[in-house]
């Protein structure tokens, strides 16, 4: 449901998934194996269960553990649930870490038939356990961030138009630690083509 993130930089990453016909699955994903000076070794371990009622309806529940073996940082955890209706997916997650709690809503509306356009939206609320102090005594106790992705295949290439943003700006961006790579609004164009 978009909770296990791919790498956002130049790093090595990979994972393994195991699934059972009953709907039970588990796996590990490493968005970065920490081979460069600017990357940190991270392992995301997850386990869940998904059950389709038919071709148009199904649900999924699970838990994720985020760990950083090279850092003296306690693991964080996320509980998630998802619902698939027709060609759309909807999800929610609650994440607990040492310094914050976050709640996320996710929607993948699939392909819009008239425009042949895929639409994915994610919004999160982050609450800091200890307020982040900015110059002159102002504090950030929490913030929201979001992402919107529009995707469309054109001539065998998958084009993705992605906008991310948050309600922090200026000096308050020093408190940002959300789902996006940057605090301020960013527009990204990504093109993918499979050769085999």
C-alpha positions, 0 to 999 in steps of 0.5 A: 500500500505504498508504506514500504518505500523504494530508495530515493537516491543512488543506493543498492536495494532489494528484497524477498517476499514469500506468500502462501495460498492461504493469503499469508505473506511475509518478506523483507525489503531493504531500501538501502543496504548502506554501501555509500557514505551518504546511505544508511542500512535499513531493513523493513520486515513485514507480515500480513494477510490478504483475502479476496472475496472475488475479483472485485473485493478484498482486504489486507491487514499487516504489520511492518518493522523498520530497523536500522542495524548500523544505528543505535536507534530503536525499531519503529513499527506500522500497522496497516489495513487495506481494502480493494474495491473493483479496480481501486485500493484504499489503505490506512496505517498507524506508525509509532517511532521513538520520537513521533507517531504518524497516521497515513491514508492511501488511495489508488484509484486505478486507471480512470477510463476516459483519460487512461490515467492512474491516480494515487494519493497519500496523506499523512499526519505526524505528531512529534513526541517532543516539540521541535524548537525553531529560532526565537522559541517557536515550536513545531508539534506536528505537521501534515504531508501528502503526495499525488501521482498521475501515471499514464503509459505512452508508447510503451513507456510508463510516465509518472507525474508526482507532486509532494508537499507539506504544510511546513515552510521556511525555517520550520522545514528543519522539523520535517521528517515525513514521507517525502524526500523534501519539505517544500512542494516538489514536482517530479517526472519519472519515466519507466520502460521494461525491456523484458 
